[in-house]
Amino acid sequence: MSLNKDTFYTLLIKIPTLLLNFISSIFLARWLLAEGRGLYHYLTFNADAAALLLGLNLPAGLAYFFAKQNIDREKLFGLTFVITLFATCSFALLITALFYTQAAPLHFFIPEAYSDKALIAFFLASYFFLNFSNTIYTSILQGSIQFKTMNTAALVLRVIALVGYGGVYFLELANILTLSLSYKLAFILVIHALSYLTYTFLFLKTVPFQLSLRFSFSKDIKPFFSYLNITYIAIIIHFINRRLDIFFIEQYRTNGTEELGHYAIATMFTDMILLITTAIPQVLLPYLTRLGKQEGRVHFLFFSRLNTAILLVLSLGVFVCSGWVIPLLYGEEFALSVTPMRILCVAVF
């Protein structure tokens, strides 16, 4: 496929994907309520942030080098295996050590108010591996210009979430099934596990997998980690910025976790806007690494302007409509999400 066709189809598939994601988020929020949604946001953000730090920005490097093809694919898979093993084991050991010692830093990952810390610790470690693995699959498919599989996987994973969260919401609404917050987290983990298994199946059907652990320092390790270092500092700054939001809400608001649930809905909407606009650079990156400087510049300028226009329209739309959309779809309990959402719309643009 050409750059224009890949961009068009990726943008096209984003519409049903984000629609499904939007509907499933409504079911999830109504099922968990504000406090549960806040806890879920707190846990998943901390796990994702740890993946960014311990994963050494691996997904960005995979997308670039699979597209550039100046490191053997077998060695790229080997580096992926080593870094994923290091990151997952490090995080699991850290959470286990903090749980058994009940050291103060445990509250950085798990709010103090929750007694079932064993289940939450297991949720954190499992979610870390499952979500980090899915991110790696996406990066490899992106670098390999396998956008059809990448977009299909995104759509299928949204269907799994919609069926799962929609099902338990209606079961609870009909008083057939009522779960405590701990069991709700366990069920969410099952959904993530099903998504991981589905993505693994689709990935292995598309990408030939062969692994080599024989690395050359000058030809493999040095260029790979040199590229990762370029954006690693930016990722740390982004992590600190997002973590400060959670810190201020948790420390300076009366119902920290509940109000974090309101903030989670606000950030989810702005993240969805960014997901649409990242479709263009997602497709553009592997092509730009293979195009000449002048041709690449022409494509870059055109798609940058298109991306900015889409971002402006979506930000304005969410800003204007959020006042009645949030209470209508998520319930009055989440009406307090409107103000932070409007602020974030301005910040996103």
N, C-alpha and C positions, 0 to 999 in steps of 0.2 A: 504493500500500500504506500501511497505518497503521503507527504507531510500534511497536505490539505485534507485528504480523505481521513487520515487517522485523527486529526484534530476535530473534524466534523462529527465523526462517529463517536469519539470519546465524549464530546459535549452532548451529543444526542442521548447517549446511554446514561449520562449523568442525571438527566431529567427523571426517568422512572426510578433510578437508584436513590436519589435524594428524596423523592416523593415517598418511597417505601421507608426510608430512614426517618423521615419526618413523622409518618403515621406511627411507626413502631416506637418513636420517642414519646409520642403522646400516650400510648398504652403504658410504656414503662414509667413515665412520670405519674400518671394517675394510679398505677399499681403500687409504686413505692411511696407516694406522697412526698411532700417537700423535704421532710427530715431524711427519709430513705434515699431520695434522689441526691440530697446533699452528701450523704455518706458515700454513695456510689461514685459521685464526682471526685470526692476527696481521695478515695482509694485508687481509682483508675488514673487520676492525674499524677499521684505520687509514683505509681508503678511505671507510667509512661515517661515521667521525668527521669526515673532511675535508668530506664532503658536508653534514653538519650545520652546520659552520662556514662554508664558502664558499657554501652554498645559502641562507644567511640564514633558515633555518626556513621555507622556501617552502612545503612540503607543508601545514603547519598553517594558513598564510594562505589557501591555495587551498581547503581544506576549509571554512573559515569563510566566505569571500567568495562562493564558488559557492553556498553555502546561503543566505547573507544577501541576495544579488542586488542589492547597492547599488553595485556596480561592473560596468560592461558586460562580458559574457562575452568579447567580442572583445579588450578591453583586458586582461582577466585572462590570456588566452592570450598576449598580447603581453608582459606582465610575466614570464610563465613562460618564454617563449622567451629573453628578455634575461638573466634570472637564471641559467637553465640554461646558456646559452652562456658567460656570465661564469665560472660555477663550474667547468664542464668544462675550458675553455681555461686557466683559472688553475691548476687542479690538474695538467693535462697539461704545461704549461710548467714548473711547479715540479718535477715528477718528472724531466722531461727535463734541466733545468738541473742538478739535483742528481746525476743519473746521469753526465752528461758531465764535470762538475767533480769528481765523487767527493767532494763536500763532506761534512763530518761529519753534518749533519742527514739525509743519505740513510739512515742507520742507524735513524732514527726510523720510517721506513716499511718498510725492508728489513733483516732481521737480517744481521749481519756474516758469519755462518757460511756464507752461500750465495753461490756464485761466479757463477751464471747470473743476474746482476742485470738484464741487458737484458730477458729474458723476464718477470721479475718486475715490472719497471717498466711494461712493456706491459700486463701483467695488471692492475696497480693502476689505470692510467688507463682501461682499457676497462671494468673492473668498476665504477669510479666512475660512468661515464656510464650504463651499462646498469641498474644498481641504482637510481640516482637517478631515472632516467626512469620506472622501474616504480613507484617511490614516488609520483611526481607523478601518474601515471595513477590510482593508488588514491585519492589525495586528491581529485582532480577528480570521480571517480565517487562518492565519499563525499558531497561537497558537493552534487552533483547528484541525490542520493538514487537512484542507479542501483546498488542493492546486488545485484541479480540478476547484472549483468555483473561486478561486483567479486568476488563470491563464486565465480562460474563461472571467472573468470580465475585466482583463487587455486587452485582445484581442478585446473585444467588444467596450471598451472605445476608443481604438485606431482607430477602424473603424468609430466611430461617429466623431472623430476629423478629420480623413481623408476626409470623405464625406463633412463635414461642411466647412473646410478650403479650400479643393480642389474646392468645388462648388463655393464659393464666389470669389476665385482667377480667375477661368475661366469666371465667369460672368463679372468681372471687365476687364479681358483681352479682352472680346468681346464687351466692352463698353455698356453692358446691365445694369450694376449696379455699381455705384461709391459711396463710403461712405467716410465720414470724419473720422479722427482718433478716435474721440469720439464714433461714431456709430460702428466703428470696435471693440472697446473695449466692447461695449454693446453686439455685436454679439458673441464675444469670451465668455462672461459671460453666454450667452444662451447655448453655447456648453458645458461649465462646468456644468451648471444646468442639462442638459440632461444626462450627464455622471453620475452625482450624483444620479439622479432618477433611472437610469438603474442599478447602483451598489447597491442601496438600495433594489431594487426588487430582484436581484440575491442573495443578502446577506440574506434577510428575508426568501427566499425559502430554504436556506441551514442551517442556524443557528437558533435553537430554542431561541426565545427572551422572557425573563422574567426578570423583574427588581425589585430589592429590595433596599430600602434606609435605612434599619436597619443594621448599621455597628457596629462591635466590634472594639474598638481602638486597643487592643492587637493582635487580630486575623486577622483583615482586614486592617485597616488604617495604622498601624505602619509598618508591613512588606511590604505593597504595596509602600508606600512613601520612605521607606528605600532603596528599590531597585531602585526607580527612581532617588534618590540622587546620586547614584554611577556614572551615566553617565551624569548627568545634567551639571556639570562643563565642561565636554568635549564638550557638545553641545554649551555652551556659548562661549567657545574658538573658536569653528568652526564658529559660527555666526559672531564673531568679525573679524575673518580672511577673510570670504567671503565679509563682509560689507566694509572692508578696500579697497578691490579691486574696488568696486563701487565708494567709496569716492574718491580715487585717479583719477579714470577715469573722474568722474564728475567735480572735482575741478581743475585738472591740464591739461586737454585736451581742445582744442578749441571748438570742437563740442561734448560735453560730452555725450549727449543722443545718438547721432548717433554712436559714437565710442563704446558706451556701447552695441549697437546692434551688432557690430562686435565681441565684447568680448562674448556676449551671445551665438553666434553660436559656438565659441570655447569651451565654458564651456558645451554647450549642447552635443557636441561630446564626451568629456571626461566623462560627466555624463552618457551617453549611455554605455560607456565601463564599468563604475562602476555598472550600472544596470544589465549588463550581469553577472558580477562576484559576485554581491550580491545574485544572484539566489541560489548559493550553501549555503552560511551561512543562508539565509532565510529559506531553508528547514532543514538545520542542527540544528538550534537552538531548535525547539520543540522536536526533537528526542534526542538531547544531554541531555535535562533536565530529560528524562525518562530512559536513559541508565545508566549502571554501569560505574564507573570511568575508569576502564581499557578498556572496550569495547568502551566507548565514546572517549578515547584518541586515539585509533587506527583509528576510523572513522575521528576524527578531523585532525590528521596528514595527512591522505590520501587526504582528500578533500581540505586541505590547500595548499598542493603541486599542486593539480589539478587547484585550483583557481589561484595560482601564475603563472602557465604556460599559462593559458588562458589570464590573464591580460597582460603578456609579449607579446604574439602574437598580441593581439588587439592593444596595445599601439604602437608597431612597425609598424603595418599595417596603422594605422591612421597617424602616423608621416610621413611615406614615401609617402602616397597617397594624403594627404590633399592639397598639392600644386596644383594639377589639379582637384581634386574632388570638392572643394569649389567653384571656379569660374564657373565650368561647371554646377553644380546643383543649386547653390544659386545665380549665376550671378556675374559679375565683381564688383558690389557694395559691396559684402562681401569678396573680395579678401584679404582685410586687416585682416581677421580672421585667416589666415594661421599661421602667426608667433606666436600669443598667444596660438593657438591650439597646436603647436609643443612643446612649453614650458610646457604647462599643461600636455601633454602626458608623458613627462619626470617626472614631479612632481607626477602624478597619480601613476606611477609605483614605 
